Amino acid sequence: MRFFQVRKVEVYGTHYIPPDDILARLRVDTTASVWDDLAPLERRVAELPQVRSVRIERKLPGTLVVRVSENLPVAFVPTAGGLRATDADGHLLPLDPSKTDVDLPVLERPDTALVRLLADVRGASPALFALISAARRPSPGELTFALSGVLVRTNANVTAARLADVLPVEQDLARRRARAVELDLRFRDQVIAKLQ
């Protein structure tokens, strides 16, 4: 019956995945019914490397609603083919920075623990994440972050909450019209600022 034929597909939850990629992966046309088994469609969409989860629902008349949760890009890592975006688990994502507006920290080399920390920062403090332009591990026990021209030094076991301690320090320095060139978080419960 025409009433149940798929006439429309609505895609929600995508930011980096073009909806056309979801539609192409579904491979449905107007001969399909909204009552067809949705599990094969969900599996096809879930095969996209940027898809964390997908749920497809029916909406009458003739509409499939695709709700996607993406594996968000967290950092750029160097590869043989140039810089590539990676997700929180260190999986490379097929993002083309020339076609997709994405601003991510750049890592010196692939580092899964550092990528997971950046993902935690992104979730806990998006404002801080937006300031991080680069992150590296100069030694096994130390991490450094470039934040808007300020070098931040931390121990390798730093948490997202501890890293966020730089924000009130930066705000306090700005109120005093002072500018730090380096912030050091390696000392317990302290942020040491080296001023210009």
Secondary structure, 3 states (H helix, E strand, C coil): CHHHECCEEEEECCCCCCHHHHHHHHCCCCCCECCCCCHHHHHHHHCCCCEEEEEEEEECCCEEEEEEEECCCCEEEEECCEEEEECCCCCECCCCCCCCCCCCCEECCCCHHHHHHHHHHHHHCHHHHHHEEEEEEEECCEEEEEECCEEEEEECCCCHHHHCCHHHHHHHHHHCCCCEEEEECCCCCCCEEEEC
